[in-house]
Amino acid sequence: MLHTLIIGSGAAGLNTAVQLHALGITDILIVTEGLDMGTSINTGSDKQTYYKLGLAGEEPDSPMALAKVLFAGGGVHGDLALVEASLSARAFFNLVDLGVPFPCDAFGQYAGYKTDHDPSRRATSIGPYTSREMCRALIRKVKSLGIAVRERTNVIELLTVEEQGRKRAAGAIVVTAEGEFETVLADNVVFATGGPGGLYAASVYPHVHTGGIGLALDAGAVACNLPESQFGMASTKFRWNVSGTYMQCVPRFISTDPDGVSNPREFLNEYIQDFGRLHSLIFLKGYQWPFDARKVVEGSSFLDLLVHIETVLRGRRVFLDFRSDPTAFSIETLSVEAREYLEKSGAVQDTPFRRLEFMNPGAVALYRDHGIDIATEPLEIAVCAQHNNGGLAANHWWESLSVDHLFPVGEVNGSHGVARPGGSALNAGQVGAYRAADYIAHAYGTSTLDSATAQRQGDQAITRWRERAVAGRGTGRTWREERLELQVRMTKAAAQVRDPRVVAEALAEAEAQFHRLDTEGCHWETPRGLAESCRNRQLALASCAYLSAIAMALRSGVGSRGSSIVIDPEGVAIDKTLGDAWKMAPEDAAFRGRVLTTTPSGDGKFVHEWMDCRPIPESDLWFETAWRKYRDGEIYGLLAGTASRP
């Protein structure tokens, strides 16, 4: 039996292992499909941002000032915001010490720039692969410490047992690369499975990453803010955000029939006949990449909506063409902001490709490295799922609110609200790793698990999975067919455009699919197929949770906010060219002060409740008092003999 099992090997999971080891907890196992198969190591953007406390110049900053910015995004608990702010510098400098080359000046100051939803220069970057280099540095550290890593292993169920009237984590059921089911017992489980990458057909999550939040929901873990996802335009052959200079060079948007060749046309021109305005909006997508409900009417997110209509509703395919300028393109007709940017950058060449290559040659090389030459071929795109601001609900030590000894870290932790500053997710993952490790080492250092009971639970679970696997082999539908059905449904109903009627139909279909997979499984042929068929069940449960939470938000009247709009016949007209069918519900700002919790009730159903955001705590920072509370272990709740819970 292990002291701590870590599920997932992204930047958050890896750092949790490193910090546990530093605190003397060495009986650790990282279970993963592969060290090179997570989102952190496979994604990035034009200039992938890491967000932190300001650490340069005369501009004042403090943990409280940063916490207030995180809290102001709405739907955020104040204690979590304060923790993410307070530990940001520590987490950042840990990465620096591990060799991540964040830029500093000759005097050691780490300069920053402004990111979205923040007026201060707190953001930094090492280029498009910031999170990849974070993972590589952490992997080197994990290997140097001799921390055990088990690859080519899929977790298919979280084990829990009852303890003093509450659930507690007890390990996991895994399926090996050879198709064998095994039980892994552990006193503590760090859950670092990332965002719900496998839920959407249009997704910029890497193909190798599907996410695992359904595993925790199945175990009874409470979630929060599930409707608050982030969407934006991205390439689909090689999954990558087309932000920054990919848009600032003003490429041509074309759509085709499903074959990708026939009947090409510049479809944006059908809606925006003022070419100067159209091309300026394309430019602005570089700054304003995520779909934003506030920028749909008369703003740059109108373009995302047009791409959605063209792809999801009309069934056509959309491409960025860098080979020639859009119709009637002229630098002189651009907005002042766009024109001055391109002129000052020297990007006045005669094609989008030449402008892109001049401003950012690395952006061109990135696609060439993945077999796509945008100098000679168009780049297929869609509006894709990119990040989930919601996830599992946890306290300020990153322990699940409903399953003791379970610590969700990274994107699977729902600490973000409606509008997080760009790059804050990387900070949150590193901070969460510190919090989980700190609490496990100080509050759960001694084993308390009833291993005999846990083993019996594991044996029973394996029997169920074997029966489900046998049943699945006799069914007609393959795991791929079931997965595609789920993903297409989610992209249509639960992405950036949400229609109450469509969501209700999708939820009924999702619940039916979950019941089918729960009782019958789905067809598989190989050990990999077995693992994927098992994965389908948790993905189906997760889709029920997300659709159910979205339906609750729609019934509550939250309206259009964050990275999604709500279709409402009585709402605000989006654009006259779209007709009366396209009206969006305005946001009810009162919900910015609340968090939506989602509690599993069994059988694929969920109960939802709005809770007021906890305020930012007023801390007693008199040194002698703080020192005593730390020295006595009071900060962990140890004086009361219980875990620290809000």
TAZIRA-V843406 format. One line per field, one symbol per residue. ss: DSSP state (a for helix, b for strand, c for the rest). psi: psi as a letter, one per 30 degrees, with the letter a starting at -180 (. if undefined). burial: I if it has 9 or more other ideal C-beta (glycine too) atoms within 8 Angstrom, else O. A space follows every 10 residues. Layout:
ss->???
psi->???
burial->???
This chain:
ss->cbbbbbbccc aaaaaaaaaa aacccccbbb bcccccccaa aacccccccb bcccbccccc ccaaaaaaaa aacccccaaa aaaaaacaaa aaaaaaaccc cccccccccb ccbccccccc ccbbccccca aaaaaaaaaa aaaaaccbbb cccbbbbbbb bbbccbbbbb bbbbbccccc bbbbbbbbbb bcccccaaac ccbccccccc ccaaaaaacc ccbbccccbb bbbbbccccb bcccaaaacc cbbbbbcccc ccccbcaaaa ccccaaaaaa aaaacccccb ccaaaccccc aaaaaaaaaa aaacccbbbb bccccccccc aaaccaaaaa aaaacccccc caaaaaaaac aaaaaaaaac ccccccccbb bbbbbbbbcc bbcbcccccb ccbbcbbbca aabccccccc cccaaaaaaa aaaaaaaaaa aaaccccccc aaaaaaaaaa aaaaaaaaaa aaaccccbaa aaaaaaaaaa aaacccbbba aaaaaaaaaa aaaaaaaaaa ccbcccaaaa aaaaaaaaaa aaaaaaaaaa aaaaaacccc bccbbbbbbb bbbccaaacc ccbbccccaa aaabbbbbbb bbccbbbbbb bbcccccccc ccaaaaaaaa accaaacccc cccccc
psi->klekkkjkha eeeeeeeeee efggjfikkk klekfgglee fglaaeikkk klkkglafjk lleeeeeeee effkgkkeee eeeeeegeee eefeeeffgk ikklafggkj lllklkgkfl ifkllgafhe eeeeeeeeee eeeffgkkkj lhkkkfkkkl lkjhglkkkg blklklffgk klkjkkekkk jhgalifgfk ejkfklefkf lgffeeeffg kkllhefilk llklleejjk kiabfeeffi lkkllllffg ekhkliffff ejfjeeeefe eeeffeehek kkffgejgaf feeeeeeeee eeefglkkkk jfflllkgkk efflleeeee eeeffgiglg leeeeeeeei ffeeeeeefg gkjfffkljk lljlkekjfa bkklagggkk ffjlgkjkla ffkhflbeik kkffeeeeee eeeeeeeeee eefhekkfkj eeeeeeeeee eeeeeeeeee eefflfklee eeeeeeeeee eefgbfkjke eeeeeeeeee eeeeeeeeef alkleleeee eeeeeeeeee eeeeeeeeee eeeeefgeak lbhllkkjfg akkekffflf fikkklkjff ffglkjkjkk glhglkkkkk kkkklkkjkj gkeeeeeeee efgffggfef glljk.
burial->OIIIIIIIII IIIIIIIIII IOIOIOOIII IIOIIOIIII IIIIIIOIII IIIIIIOOOO IOIIIIIIII IOIIIIIIII IIIIIOIIIO IIOIIIOIOI OIOOOOOOII IIOIIOIIOI IIIIIIIIII IIIIIIIIII IIOOOOIOII OOIIIIIIII IOIOOOIIII IIIIIIOOIO IIIIIIIIII IIIIIIIIII OIIIIIOOII IIIIIIIIII IIIIIIIIII IIIIIIOOII IIIIIIIIII IIIIIIIOOO OOOOOIIIIO IIOOIIIIII IIIIIIOIII IIIOIIIOII IIIIIIIIII IIOOOIIIII IIIOIIOOIO OOIIIOIIIO IIIOOOIOOO IIIIIIIIII OOIIOIIIOO OIOIOOOIII IIIIIIIIII IIIIIIIIII IIIIIIIIII IIIIIIIIOI IIIIIIIIII IIIIIIIIII IIIIOOOOIO OOIIIOIIIO IIOOIIOIIO IIIOIOOIIO IIIIIIIIII IIIIIIIIII OIIIIIIOII IOIIIOIIOI IIIIOOIOII IIIIIIIIII IIIIIIIIII IIIIOOOIII IIIIIIIIOO IOIIIOOIOO OIIIIOIOOO IIOIIIIIII OOOIIIOIOI OOIOOIOOOO OOOOOIOIII OOIIOIIIOO OOIIOO
